[in-house]
């Protein structure tokens, strides 16, 4: 995956060049420090870089343009995260949440880095043990993911819905049903109730157009594949 990025350091497209330049800088540091280029090394370096970027942007807020470093960091993290050993993610959960969870409101208008964020959280949620799934910050982030299942943008909506479906389909052992299944069921019932009572879309973020019909279709499309993983109360 990274080999496809390296040639783009001279690209005229900002969204291609920024990740390539960042990757080049990280790998130069690896060479200087004789660090093996493992998924864990990339993951740790990217978290450190992300922390530095957010510290710098604390006063003015995150910069999320195509050529900015923050979207590039999230993009590379999304590529690396699926290959990081699960114990590494578990150990660094608090750091991951501290750095990424507060970004959700700022990311909503910016689809590409938002999709990267979703990919990162897919890897995180699959890696955790049951006890860690009850971490307050993680449950709050999962709530943000649920609302994105009704996003008016097809790519964002599809990615969020697939994430929730896959998470519910893979409960941490020895659980038969995922601990978040009740949360998803409650959100689904609440969303359907709002739509049938007043037609106002449940999605909180980029404003959905129309009278709620599209949102109802999105909700039903989301519900069909996840229904077998939900408690019987939702049906």
Buried (B, 14 or more C-beta within 10 A) or exposed (E): EBEEBEEBBEBEEEBBBBBBBBBBEBBEEBEEEEBEEBBBBBBBBBBEBBBEBBEEBEEEEBBBEBBBBBBBBBBBBBBBBBEBEEEBBBEBBEBBBBBBBBBBEBBBEBBBBBBBBBBBBBBBBBBBEEEBBEBEBBEEBBBBBBBBBBBBBEEBBBBBBBBBBBBBEEBBEEEEEBBBBBBBBBBBEEBBEBBEEEEEBBBBBBEBEEEBEBBBEBBEEBBEBBEEBBEEEBE
